[in-house]
Amino acid sequence: MTNDIPNAYGLNAVASITPFGDGLINNTWKIEDAEKGIFILQRINTGVFKRPEYISDNIKAVSHYLSVHCPEYFFCTPVTTTMLDDLVYTADGCYRMYPFIKNSHTINVAENAGQAFEAARKFGELTRLLAGFPVYKLKITLPDFHNIYLRYNDFQKAVAKGNKERIQQSLPLIHFLNSQQHIVAEYEQLKTANALKPRVTHHDTKINNVLFDDNNKGICVIDLDTLMPGYFISDVGDMIRTYISPYGEEEKDFSKLEMREDYFAAIAEGYLHEMGKELNETELSHFVFAGKFLIYMQALRFLTDYLNNDVYYGSKYEGHNFLRAGNQAHLLQLLIEKEEKFQEIVNHIASVKSRHLSLPE
């Protein structure tokens, strides 16, 4: 990054530029300017997001809608340059800048159920407030991101044509993932029957995509690159996948993985606090299925990459993606074991909210 980037935004008294956060896709810096304050600068990974202008167009469209229909809602939008552009293109990439939100912080791992509730509530709130937005006006910034049918087919091709030694090593895991193919079939059936309502969906609901205040209350949703048309399953599923277990996909000791009931209840309570009236009966009955969907898809992707010699995710050590796939397969098994209990929790929360909403004023 050169000084031309801050200059483009009219920052002429830059005191420091330091790396910020630990995102895996975009490069991020914190810029402190003696005159204009603190900002967050990002270089968009155009190898992943090939049309950054689509991201920009989506954010502008959603921001305009919210400013008209929900003016009190805090929606963090990019800072414009001195030429009133929100993207800066240079020889080394595409940049954008956001204001730094004072007294805010992010959390990489949910430390308690309250944080899980707040994050789920904020993601649900954004989707609820955009219920009237014409969803198909949004552009597809990452094609096939949650296309589980495609991921399963890619997996089958890797099993047929991938690294023979790795295929042999992975046979028990391959067998387990093949035994769960009904998840793909059920999702495709739901889409075919139009049982899932298309909505403005974040698609990347990890807890570090919510800003928290000093009291651990949610401020706003961030990282809107994957804001696209989608289904509630994507957002709820990613929360279940990444909040409930105390250890993530990099954990080698699978015995440490668990499905914490209080964290699941917090996700359901937080999301349904905002979306309880928006979800239809079929969607409510597939709340836990959303977690199965996302965990299964991620297991497929990790094992596919391993069988294809780590060409997509890369590998920090021998067998890295094999371990990640096994981790997610184990997590899926744990969720299957808890599925009936967890769905009872959802049904209870939905029932209580329904009774509350039906009470006379």
BALOBA-1460 file (C-alpha; in Angstrom, 3 decimals):
// residues 361
<rec num="1" residu="m" x="0.000" y="0.000" z="0.000"/>
<rec num="2" residu="t" x="1.291" y="3.463" z="-0.905"/>
<rec num="3" residu="n" x="0.558" y="6.888" z="0.558"/>
<rec num="4" residu="d" x="-1.623" y="7.548" z="-2.481"/>
<rec num="5" residu="i" x="-4.431" y="5.585" z="-0.828"/>
<rec num="6" residu="p" x="-4.814" y="7.752" z="2.324"/>
<rec num="7" residu="n" x="-4.310" y="10.830" z="0.163"/>
<rec num="8" residu="a" x="-7.216" y="9.788" z="-2.037"/>
<rec num="9" residu="y" x="-9.444" y="10.024" z="1.040"/>
<rec num="10" residu="g" x="-8.059" y="13.430" z="1.996"/>
<rec num="11" residu="l" x="-5.931" y="12.103" z="4.843"/>
<rec num="12" residu="n" x="-2.902" y="14.383" z="4.722"/>
<rec num="13" residu="a" x="-1.717" y="14.085" z="8.323"/>
<rec num="14" residu="v" x="-1.368" y="10.328" z="8.746"/>
<rec num="15" residu="a" x="0.371" y="9.523" z="12.034"/>
<rec num="16" residu="s" x="0.342" y="5.719" z="11.790"/>
<rec num="17" residu="i" x="-0.751" y="2.811" z="9.623"/>
<rec num="18" residu="t" x="-0.846" y="-0.574" z="11.360"/>
<rec num="19" residu="p" x="-2.214" y="-4.019" z="10.418"/>
<rec num="20" residu="f" x="-5.602" y="-4.630" z="11.982"/>
<rec num="21" residu="g" x="-7.554" y="-7.797" z="12.772"/>
<rec num="22" residu="d" x="-6.908" y="-11.301" z="11.540"/>
<rec num="23" residu="g" x="-9.246" y="-11.691" z="8.568"/>
<rec num="24" residu="l" x="-8.306" y="-14.403" z="6.099"/>
<rec num="25" residu="i" x="-9.617" y="-12.834" z="2.893"/>
<rec num="26" residu="n" x="-9.005" y="-9.072" z="2.824"/>
<rec num="27" residu="n" x="-5.983" y="-7.141" z="4.093"/>
<rec num="28" residu="t" x="-6.920" y="-4.590" z="6.759"/>
<rec num="29" residu="w" x="-5.120" y="-1.627" z="8.360"/>
<rec num="30" residu="k" x="-5.935" y="0.903" z="11.043"/>
<rec num="31" residu="i" x="-5.062" y="4.446" z="9.980"/>
<rec num="32" residu="e" x="-4.715" y="7.277" z="12.468"/>
<rec num="33" residu="d" x="-4.800" y="10.768" z="10.998"/>
<rec num="34" residu="a" x="-3.884" y="13.697" z="13.233"/>
<rec num="35" residu="e" x="-6.590" y="15.899" z="11.727"/>
<rec num="36" residu="k" x="-9.458" y="13.630" z="10.731"/>
<rec num="37" residu="g" x="-9.327" y="10.764" z="13.211"/>
<rec num="38" residu="i" x="-9.172" y="6.978" z="12.929"/>
<rec num="39" residu="f" x="-10.210" y="4.830" z="9.981"/>
<rec num="40" residu="i" x="-10.161" y="1.208" z="8.841"/>
<rec num="41" residu="l" x="-8.685" y="0.615" z="5.389"/>
<rec num="42" residu="q" x="-9.168" y="-2.638" z="3.496"/>
<rec num="43" residu="r" x="-7.732" y="-4.065" z="0.322"/>
<rec num="44" residu="i" x="-10.402" y="-6.281" z="-1.207"/>
<rec num="45" residu="n" x="-9.170" y="-9.682" z="-2.290"/>
<rec num="46" residu="t" x="-10.069" y="-9.549" z="-5.974"/>
<rec num="47" residu="g" x="-8.975" y="-13.152" z="-6.385"/>
<rec num="48" residu="v" x="-12.056" y="-14.037" z="-4.318"/>
<rec num="49" residu="f" x="-14.322" y="-11.062" z="-5.041"/>
<rec num="50" residu="k" x="-13.768" y="-10.550" z="-8.744"/>
<rec num="51" residu="r" x="-16.254" y="-7.670" z="-9.023"/>
<rec num="52" residu="p" x="-15.680" y="-5.312" z="-6.063"/>
<rec num="53" residu="e" x="-18.110" y="-2.853" z="-7.611"/>
<rec num="54" residu="y" x="-20.875" y="-5.400" z="-6.950"/>
<rec num="55" residu="i" x="-20.107" y="-5.188" z="-3.229"/>
<rec num="56" residu="s" x="-20.175" y="-1.415" z="-3.449"/>
<rec num="57" residu="d" x="-23.478" y="-1.387" z="-5.346"/>
<rec num="58" residu="n" x="-25.110" y="-3.721" z="-2.807"/>
<rec num="59" residu="i" x="-23.996" y="-1.676" z="0.186"/>
<rec num="60" residu="k" x="-25.223" y="1.541" z="-1.440"/>
<rec num="61" residu="a" x="-28.612" y="0.024" z="-2.262"/>
<rec num="62" residu="v" x="-29.123" y="-1.385" z="1.224"/>
<rec num="63" residu="s" x="-27.854" y="1.797" z="2.874"/>
<rec num="64" residu="h" x="-30.315" y="3.913" z="0.893"/>
<rec num="65" residu="y" x="-33.202" y="1.609" z="1.760"/>
<rec num="66" residu="l" x="-32.373" y="1.664" z="5.462"/>
<rec num="67" residu="s" x="-31.913" y="5.431" z="5.515"/>
<rec num="68" residu="v" x="-35.446" y="5.834" z="4.145"/>
<rec num="69" residu="h" x="-37.273" y="3.060" z="6.023"/>
<rec num="70" residu="c" x="-35.199" y="2.659" z="9.207"/>
<rec num="71" residu="p" x="-33.310" y="5.931" z="9.695"/>
<rec num="72" residu="e" x="-32.580" y="5.130" z="13.349"/>
<rec num="73" residu="y" x="-30.663" y="1.944" z="12.441"/>
<rec num="74" residu="f" x="-26.883" y="2.261" z="12.499"/>
<rec num="75" residu="f" x="-25.496" y="0.905" z="9.232"/>
<rec num="76" residu="c" x="-21.770" y="1.397" z="8.784"/>
<rec num="77" residu="t" x="-20.994" y="2.545" z="5.234"/>
<rec num="78" residu="p" x="-17.655" y="3.235" z="3.504"/>
<rec num="79" residu="v" x="-16.002" y="6.634" z="3.525"/>
<rec num="80" residu="t" x="-15.918" y="8.331" z="0.127"/>
<rec num="81" residu="t" x="-12.801" y="9.740" z="-1.484"/>
<rec num="82" residu="t" x="-12.281" y="13.403" z="-2.332"/>
<rec num="83" residu="m" x="-13.736" y="12.466" z="-5.740"/>
<rec num="84" residu="l" x="-16.809" y="10.949" z="-4.026"/>
<rec num="85" residu="d" x="-15.873" y="7.379" z="-4.933"/>
<rec num="86" residu="d" x="-16.017" y="4.592" z="-2.368"/>
<rec num="87" residu="l" x="-13.467" y="2.359" z="-4.090"/>
<rec num="88" residu="v" x="-9.895" y="3.176" z="-5.022"/>
<rec num="89" residu="y" x="-8.188" y="1.101" z="-7.705"/>
<rec num="90" residu="t" x="-4.395" y="0.948" z="-7.879"/>
<rec num="91" residu="a" x="-1.805" y="-1.314" z="-9.456"/>
<rec num="92" residu="d" x="-1.746" y="-3.486" z="-6.333"/>
<rec num="93" residu="g" x="-5.468" y="-3.808" z="-5.740"/>
<rec num="94" residu="c" x="-8.831" y="-2.319" z="-4.847"/>
<rec num="95" residu="y" x="-9.237" y="-0.396" z="-1.590"/>
<rec num="96" residu="r" x="-12.077" y="0.960" z="0.531"/>
<rec num="97" residu="m" x="-12.179" y="2.752" z="3.863"/>
<rec num="98" residu="y" x="-14.573" y="2.766" z="6.831"/>
<rec num="99" residu="p" x="-14.798" y="5.041" z="9.846"/>
<rec num="100" residu="f" x="-13.435" y="3.503" z="13.030"/>
<rec num="101" residu="i" x="-16.324" y="3.049" z="15.468"/>
<rec num="102" residu="k" x="-15.212" y="4.399" z="18.842"/>
<rec num="103" residu="n" x="-15.596" y="2.202" z="21.918"/>
<rec num="104" residu="s" x="-16.179" y="-0.861" z="19.771"/>
<rec num="105" residu="h" x="-14.446" y="-4.208" z="19.532"/>
<rec num="106" residu="t" x="-14.788" y="-7.569" z="17.847"/>
<rec num="107" residu="i" x="-14.748" y="-11.057" z="19.361"/>
<rec num="108" residu="n" x="-13.162" y="-13.998" z="17.559"/>
<rec num="109" residu="v" x="-14.765" y="-16.714" z="19.693"/>
<rec num="110" residu="a" x="-18.025" y="-16.499" z="21.629"/>
<rec num="111" residu="e" x="-16.970" y="-16.396" z="25.286"/>
<rec num="112" residu="n" x="-20.453" y="-16.715" z="26.763"/>
<rec num="113" residu="a" x="-24.038" y="-17.279" z="25.720"/>
<rec num="114" residu="g" x="-24.840" y="-13.592" z="26.059"/>
<rec num="115" residu="q" x="-22.436" y="-12.737" z="23.269"/>
<rec num="116" residu="a" x="-23.980" y="-15.448" z="21.089"/>
<rec num="117" residu="f" x="-27.425" y="-13.964" z="21.744"/>
<rec num="118" residu="e" x="-26.293" y="-10.449" z="20.832"/>
<rec num="119" residu="a" x="-24.629" y="-11.543" z="17.600"/>
<rec num="120" residu="a" x="-27.621" y="-13.636" z="16.532"/>
<rec num="121" residu="r" x="-29.937" y="-10.740" z="17.343"/>
<rec num="122" residu="k" x="-27.919" y="-8.284" z="15.244"/>
<rec num="123" residu="f" x="-27.829" y="-10.581" z="12.218"/>
<rec num="124" residu="g" x="-31.543" y="-11.269" z="12.582"/>
<rec num="125" residu="e" x="-32.270" y="-7.557" z="12.958"/>
<rec num="126" residu="l" x="-30.525" y="-6.683" z="9.704"/>
<rec num="127" residu="t" x="-32.478" y="-9.311" z="7.764"/>
<rec num="128" residu="r" x="-35.766" y="-8.259" z="9.399"/>
<rec num="129" residu="l" x="-35.281" y="-4.579" z="8.622"/>
<rec num="130" residu="l" x="-34.592" y="-5.489" z="5.000"/>
<rec num="131" residu="a" x="-37.692" y="-7.687" z="4.680"/>
<rec num="132" residu="g" x="-39.249" y="-5.154" z="2.297"/>
<rec num="133" residu="f" x="-36.119" y="-4.701" z="0.199"/>
<rec num="134" residu="p" x="-36.389" y="-6.113" z="-3.367"/>
<rec num="135" residu="v" x="-33.904" y="-8.894" z="-2.694"/>
<rec num="136" residu="y" x="-33.073" y="-9.767" z="-6.294"/>
<rec num="137" residu="k" x="-31.820" y="-6.254" z="-6.919"/>
<rec num="138" residu="l" x="-28.746" y="-7.327" z="-4.987"/>
<rec num="139" residu="k" x="-25.854" y="-8.561" z="-7.092"/>
<rec num="140" residu="i" x="-24.151" y="-11.897" z="-6.548"/>
<rec num="141" residu="t" x="-20.737" y="-11.015" z="-5.146"/>
<rec num="142" residu="l" x="-19.583" y="-14.599" z="-4.630"/>
<rec num="143" residu="p" x="-21.285" y="-17.052" z="-7.019"/>
<rec num="144" residu="d" x="-22.194" y="-20.469" z="-5.607"/>
<rec num="145" residu="f" x="-20.891" y="-19.558" z="-2.155"/>
<rec num="146" residu="h" x="-23.438" y="-21.776" z="-0.375"/>
<rec num="147" residu="n" x="-24.355" y="-24.046" z="-3.283"/>
<rec num="148" residu="i" x="-24.286" y="-27.371" z="-1.447"/>
<rec num="149" residu="y" x="-25.334" y="-29.296" z="-4.554"/>
<rec num="150" residu="l" x="-22.221" y="-28.049" z="-6.332"/>
<rec num="151" residu="r" x="-20.028" y="-28.788" z="-3.288"/>
<rec num="152" residu="y" x="-21.324" y="-32.351" z="-3.119"/>
<rec num="153" residu="n" x="-20.705" y="-32.897" z="-6.832"/>
<rec num="154" residu="d" x="-17.179" y="-31.488" z="-6.471"/>
<rec num="155" residu="f" x="-16.655" y="-33.919" z="-3.605"/>
<rec num="156" residu="q" x="-17.774" y="-36.867" z="-5.736"/>
<rec num="157" residu="k" x="-15.396" y="-35.837" z="-8.514"/>
<rec num="158" residu="a" x="-12.526" y="-35.630" z="-6.029"/>
<rec num="159" residu="v" x="-13.358" y="-39.100" z="-4.696"/>
<rec num="160" residu="a" x="-13.298" y="-40.444" z="-8.249"/>
<rec num="161" residu="k" x="-10.264" y="-38.603" z="-9.615"/>
<rec num="162" residu="g" x="-8.300" y="-37.193" z="-6.691"/>
<rec num="163" residu="n" x="-5.068" y="-38.259" z="-5.006"/>
<rec num="164" residu="k" x="-5.324" y="-42.067" z="-4.744"/>
<rec num="165" residu="e" x="-3.313" y="-42.353" z="-1.539"/>
<rec num="166" residu="r" x="-5.367" y="-39.663" z="0.137"/>
<rec num="167" residu="i" x="-8.595" y="-41.262" z="-1.054"/>
<rec num="168" residu="q" x="-7.544" y="-44.560" z="0.510"/>
<rec num="169" residu="q" x="-6.609" y="-42.824" z="3.765"/>
<rec num="170" residu="s" x="-9.950" y="-40.998" z="3.824"/>
<rec num="171" residu="l" x="-12.286" y="-43.934" z="3.144"/>
<rec num="172" residu="p" x="-14.030" y="-43.921" z="6.580"/>
<rec num="173" residu="l" x="-14.580" y="-40.166" z="6.332"/>
<rec num="174" residu="i" x="-15.745" y="-40.469" z="2.723"/>
<rec num="175" residu="h" x="-18.210" y="-43.150" z="3.779"/>
<rec num="176" residu="f" x="-19.608" y="-40.959" z="6.566"/>
<rec num="177" residu="l" x="-20.029" y="-37.926" z="4.316"/>
<rec num="178" residu="n" x="-21.707" y="-40.033" z="1.645"/>
<rec num="179" residu="s" x="-24.110" y="-41.347" z="4.301"/>
<rec num="180" residu="q" x="-25.254" y="-37.753" z="4.925"/>
<rec num="181" residu="q" x="-26.099" y="-36.977" z="1.302"/>
<rec num="182" residu="h" x="-29.754" y="-36.710" z="2.340"/>
<rec num="183" residu="i" x="-28.902" y="-33.223" z="3.667"/>
<rec num="184" residu="v" x="-28.285" y="-32.118" z="0.075"/>
<rec num="185" residu="a" x="-31.462" y="-33.798" z="-1.139"/>
<rec num="186" residu="e" x="-33.578" y="-32.213" z="1.596"/>
<rec num="187" residu="y" x="-32.214" y="-28.742" z="0.908"/>
<rec num="188" residu="e" x="-32.839" y="-29.079" z="-2.830"/>
<rec num="189" residu="q" x="-36.375" y="-30.283" z="-2.122"/>
<rec num="190" residu="l" x="-37.035" y="-27.257" z="0.097"/>
<rec num="191" residu="k" x="-35.878" y="-24.936" z="-2.667"/>
<rec num="192" residu="t" x="-37.908" y="-26.720" z="-5.319"/>
<rec num="193" residu="a" x="-41.033" y="-26.473" z="-3.160"/>
<rec num="194" residu="n" x="-40.382" y="-22.743" z="-2.563"/>
<rec num="195" residu="a" x="-40.535" y="-23.493" z="1.168"/>
<rec num="196" residu="l" x="-37.680" y="-21.101" z="1.905"/>
<rec num="197" residu="k" x="-38.211" y="-17.376" z="1.413"/>
<rec num="198" residu="p" x="-35.393" y="-15.520" z="-0.390"/>
<rec num="199" residu="r" x="-34.089" y="-12.760" z="1.879"/>
<rec num="200" residu="v" x="-31.206" y="-10.336" z="2.188"/>
<rec num="201" residu="t" x="-28.692" y="-12.655" z="3.820"/>
<rec num="202" residu="h" x="-25.252" y="-11.946" z="5.273"/>
<rec num="203" residu="h" x="-23.840" y="-15.440" z="4.547"/>
<rec num="204" residu="d" x="-20.847" y="-15.050" z="6.898"/>
<rec num="205" residu="t" x="-22.263" y="-14.785" z="10.395"/>
<rec num="206" residu="k" x="-19.157" y="-15.558" z="12.425"/>
<rec num="207" residu="i" x="-19.189" y="-13.599" z="15.659"/>
<rec num="208" residu="n" x="-16.262" y="-11.396" z="14.585"/>
<rec num="209" residu="n" x="-18.551" y="-9.856" z="11.978"/>
<rec num="210" residu="v" x="-20.439" y="-8.017" z="14.719"/>
<rec num="211" residu="l" x="-19.102" y="-4.958" z="16.527"/>
<rec num="212" residu="f" x="-19.697" y="-4.961" z="20.291"/>
<rec num="213" residu="d" x="-19.652" y="-2.070" z="22.740"/>
<rec num="214" residu="d" x="-17.881" y="-2.061" z="26.110"/>
<rec num="215" residu="n" x="-20.880" y="-3.796" z="27.708"/>
<rec num="216" residu="n" x="-20.797" y="-6.584" z="25.083"/>
<rec num="217" residu="k" x="-23.989" y="-5.347" z="23.459"/>
<rec num="218" residu="g" x="-24.117" y="-5.551" z="19.678"/>
<rec num="219" residu="i" x="-23.555" y="-2.287" z="17.827"/>
<rec num="220" residu="c" x="-23.778" y="-3.293" z="14.183"/>
<rec num="221" residu="v" x="-23.044" y="-5.955" z="11.607"/>
<rec num="222" residu="i" x="-19.868" y="-5.541" z="9.559"/>
<rec num="223" residu="d" x="-18.078" y="-7.258" z="6.642"/>
<rec num="224" residu="l" x="-20.905" y="-7.009" z="4.128"/>
<rec num="225" residu="d" x="-19.003" y="-8.416" z="1.153"/>
<rec num="226" residu="t" x="-21.252" y="-11.493" z="1.018"/>
<rec num="227" residu="l" x="-24.536" y="-9.618" z="1.518"/>
<rec num="228" residu="m" x="-26.590" y="-11.308" z="-1.198"/>
<rec num="229" residu="p" x="-29.942" y="-12.943" z="-1.873"/>
<rec num="230" residu="g" x="-30.125" y="-16.141" z="0.154"/>
<rec num="231" residu="y" x="-32.015" y="-18.169" z="2.735"/>
<rec num="232" residu="f" x="-32.104" y="-17.970" z="6.514"/>
<rec num="233" residu="i" x="-30.361" y="-21.359" z="6.567"/>
<rec num="234" residu="s" x="-27.069" y="-19.748" z="5.561"/>
<rec num="235" residu="d" x="-27.021" y="-17.254" z="8.429"/>
<rec num="236" residu="v" x="-28.396" y="-19.494" z="11.169"/>
<rec num="237" residu="g" x="-26.277" y="-22.416" z="10.006"/>
<rec num="238" residu="d" x="-23.038" y="-20.478" z="10.170"/>
<rec num="239" residu="m" x="-23.862" y="-19.270" z="13.669"/>
<rec num="240" residu="i" x="-24.539" y="-22.809" z="14.838"/>
<rec num="241" residu="r" x="-21.327" y="-24.013" z="13.199"/>
<rec num="242" residu="t" x="-19.091" y="-21.353" z="14.726"/>
<rec num="243" residu="y" x="-20.626" y="-20.345" z="18.089"/>
<rec num="244" residu="i" x="-21.739" y="-23.536" z="19.811"/>
<rec num="245" residu="s" x="-18.515" y="-25.491" z="20.097"/>
<rec num="246" residu="p" x="-15.797" y="-23.980" z="22.318"/>
<rec num="247" residu="y" x="-13.219" y="-25.006" z="19.713"/>
<rec num="248" residu="g" x="-13.225" y="-24.357" z="15.979"/>
<rec num="249" residu="e" x="-12.309" y="-26.219" z="12.832"/>
<rec num="250" residu="e" x="-8.555" y="-26.115" z="13.569"/>
<rec num="251" residu="e" x="-8.836" y="-28.191" z="16.757"/>
<rec num="252" residu="k" x="-7.002" y="-31.526" z="16.440"/>
<rec num="253" residu="d" x="-8.450" y="-33.127" z="19.580"/>
<rec num="254" residu="f" x="-12.017" y="-33.846" z="18.518"/>
<rec num="255" residu="s" x="-12.961" y="-34.811" z="22.081"/>
<rec num="256" residu="k" x="-12.860" y="-31.091" z="22.909"/>
<rec num="257" residu="l" x="-15.685" y="-30.344" z="20.483"/>
<rec num="258" residu="e" x="-19.144" y="-30.104" z="21.976"/>
<rec num="259" residu="m" x="-22.636" y="-28.819" z="21.314"/>
<rec num="260" residu="r" x="-23.314" y="-26.384" z="24.158"/>
<rec num="261" residu="e" x="-27.047" y="-26.260" z="24.737"/>
<rec num="262" residu="d" x="-27.034" y="-22.804" z="26.335"/>
<rec num="263" residu="y" x="-25.198" y="-21.332" z="23.341"/>
<rec num="264" residu="f" x="-27.662" y="-22.920" z="20.931"/>
<rec num="265" residu="a" x="-30.586" y="-21.571" z="22.955"/>
<rec num="266" residu="a" x="-28.954" y="-18.122" z="22.880"/>
<rec num="267" residu="i" x="-28.653" y="-18.231" z="19.076"/>
<rec num="268" residu="a" x="-32.287" y="-19.287" z="18.708"/>
<rec num="269" residu="e" x="-33.482" y="-16.704" z="21.236"/>
<rec num="270" residu="g" x="-31.472" y="-13.886" z="19.665"/>
<rec num="271" residu="y" x="-32.349" y="-14.653" z="16.058"/>
<rec num="272" residu="l" x="-36.029" y="-15.330" z="16.731"/>
<rec num="273" residu="h" x="-36.234" y="-12.174" z="18.832"/>
<rec num="274" residu="e" x="-35.932" y="-10.371" z="15.493"/>
<rec num="275" residu="m" x="-37.077" y="-12.964" z="12.960"/>
<rec num="276" residu="g" x="-39.751" y="-14.886" z="14.860"/>
<rec num="277" residu="k" x="-42.592" y="-13.321" z="12.870"/>
<rec num="278" residu="e" x="-40.702" y="-13.494" z="9.580"/>
<rec num="279" residu="l" x="-39.929" y="-17.218" z="9.414"/>
<rec num="280" residu="n" x="-42.619" y="-19.562" z="8.136"/>
<rec num="281" residu="e" x="-43.447" y="-22.902" z="9.786"/>
<rec num="282" residu="t" x="-41.195" y="-24.882" z="7.454"/>
<rec num="283" residu="e" x="-38.283" y="-22.581" z="8.162"/>
<rec num="284" residu="l" x="-38.818" y="-22.817" z="11.920"/>
<rec num="285" residu="s" x="-38.894" y="-26.603" z="11.692"/>
<rec num="286" residu="h" x="-35.562" y="-26.514" z="9.811"/>
<rec num="287" residu="f" x="-33.718" y="-24.284" z="12.263"/>
<rec num="288" residu="v" x="-31.403" y="-27.090" z="13.436"/>
<rec num="289" residu="f" x="-31.161" y="-28.389" z="9.884"/>
<rec num="290" residu="a" x="-29.474" y="-25.100" z="9.044"/>
<rec num="291" residu="g" x="-26.569" y="-26.100" z="11.267"/>
<rec num="292" residu="k" x="-26.337" y="-29.528" z="9.668"/>
<rec num="293" residu="f" x="-26.346" y="-27.889" z="6.243"/>
<rec num="294" residu="l" x="-23.426" y="-25.530" z="6.954"/>
<rec num="295" residu="i" x="-21.302" y="-28.015" z="8.897"/>
<rec num="296" residu="y" x="-21.789" y="-30.716" z="6.283"/>
<rec num="297" residu="m" x="-20.986" y="-28.350" z="3.429"/>
<rec num="298" residu="q" x="-17.787" y="-27.227" z="5.143"/>
<rec num="299" residu="a" x="-16.719" y="-30.818" z="5.778"/>
<rec num="300" residu="l" x="-17.287" y="-31.567" z="2.086"/>
<rec num="301" residu="r" x="-15.204" y="-28.569" z="1.056"/>
<rec num="302" residu="f" x="-12.282" y="-29.406" z="3.332"/>
<rec num="303" residu="l" x="-12.131" y="-33.056" z="2.278"/>
<rec num="304" residu="t" x="-12.570" y="-32.179" z="-1.403"/>
<rec num="305" residu="d" x="-9.588" y="-29.853" z="-1.153"/>
<rec num="306" residu="y" x="-7.521" y="-32.493" z="0.624"/>
<rec num="307" residu="l" x="-8.272" y="-35.086" z="-2.053"/>
<rec num="308" residu="n" x="-7.374" y="-32.491" z="-4.706"/>
<rec num="309" residu="n" x="-3.973" y="-31.825" z="-3.067"/>
<rec num="310" residu="d" x="-4.927" y="-28.666" z="-1.155"/>
<rec num="311" residu="v" x="-5.381" y="-26.396" z="-4.158"/>
<rec num="312" residu="y" x="-8.050" y="-24.111" z="-2.653"/>
<rec num="313" residu="y" x="-7.555" y="-23.635" z="1.085"/>
<rec num="314" residu="g" x="-3.877" y="-24.437" z="1.087"/>
<rec num="315" residu="s" x="-2.259" y="-26.366" z="3.921"/>
<rec num="316" residu="k" x="-0.098" y="-25.266" z="6.846"/>
<rec num="317" residu="y" x="0.998" y="-28.834" z="7.564"/>
<rec num="318" residu="e" x="0.569" y="-32.318" z="6.110"/>
<rec num="319" residu="g" x="-3.029" y="-33.417" z="6.450"/>
<rec num="320" residu="h" x="-4.324" y="-29.987" z="7.474"/>
<rec num="321" residu="n" x="-7.500" y="-30.141" z="5.383"/>
<rec num="322" residu="f" x="-8.005" y="-33.811" z="6.272"/>
<rec num="323" residu="l" x="-8.025" y="-32.795" z="9.922"/>
<rec num="324" residu="r" x="-10.390" y="-29.890" z="9.263"/>
<rec num="325" residu="a" x="-12.769" y="-32.210" z="7.419"/>
<rec num="326" residu="g" x="-12.665" y="-34.736" z="10.248"/>
<rec num="327" residu="n" x="-13.271" y="-31.964" z="12.757"/>
<rec num="328" residu="q" x="-16.384" y="-30.796" z="10.927"/>
<rec num="329" residu="a" x="-17.629" y="-34.355" z="10.402"/>
<rec num="330" residu="h" x="-17.328" y="-34.941" z="14.149"/>
<rec num="331" residu="l" x="-19.161" y="-31.683" z="14.834"/>
<rec num="332" residu="l" x="-21.917" y="-32.776" z="12.462"/>
<rec num="333" residu="q" x="-22.283" y="-36.071" z="14.312"/>
<rec num="334" residu="l" x="-22.570" y="-34.221" z="17.614"/>
<rec num="335" residu="l" x="-25.307" y="-31.994" z="16.180"/>
<rec num="336" residu="i" x="-27.201" y="-34.985" z="14.797"/>
<rec num="337" residu="e" x="-27.196" y="-36.471" z="18.294"/>
<rec num="338" residu="k" x="-28.617" y="-33.232" z="19.701"/>
<rec num="339" residu="e" x="-30.967" y="-32.456" z="16.816"/>
<rec num="340" residu="e" x="-34.238" y="-33.504" z="18.462"/>
<rec num="341" residu="k" x="-33.450" y="-31.702" z="21.723"/>
<rec num="342" residu="f" x="-32.315" y="-28.550" z="19.941"/>
<rec num="343" residu="q" x="-35.418" y="-28.432" z="17.755"/>
<rec num="344" residu="e" x="-37.548" y="-28.696" z="20.892"/>
<rec num="345" residu="i" x="-35.745" y="-25.608" z="22.188"/>
<rec num="346" residu="v" x="-36.557" y="-23.742" z="18.958"/>
<rec num="347" residu="n" x="-40.203" y="-24.843" z="19.066"/>
<rec num="348" residu="h" x="-40.511" y="-23.696" z="22.679"/>
<rec num="349" residu="i" x="-38.967" y="-20.276" z="21.994"/>
<rec num="350" residu="a" x="-41.142" y="-19.799" z="18.909"/>
<rec num="351" residu="s" x="-44.255" y="-20.836" z="20.844"/>
<rec num="352" residu="v" x="-43.553" y="-18.436" z="23.704"/>
<rec num="353" residu="k" x="-42.938" y="-15.563" z="21.304"/>
<rec num="354" residu="s" x="-46.093" y="-16.410" z="19.373"/>
<rec num="355" residu="r" x="-48.202" y="-16.372" z="22.544"/>
<rec num="356" residu="h" x="-46.631" y="-13.086" z="23.611"/>
<rec num="357" residu="l" x="-47.364" y="-11.493" z="20.245"/>
<rec num="358" residu="s" x="-50.985" y="-12.661" z="20.331"/>
<rec num="359" residu="l" x="-51.677" y="-11.034" z="23.739"/>
<rec num="360" residu="p" x="-53.951" y="-7.975" z="23.614"/>
<rec num="361" residu="e" x="-52.321" y="-4.577" z="24.053"/>
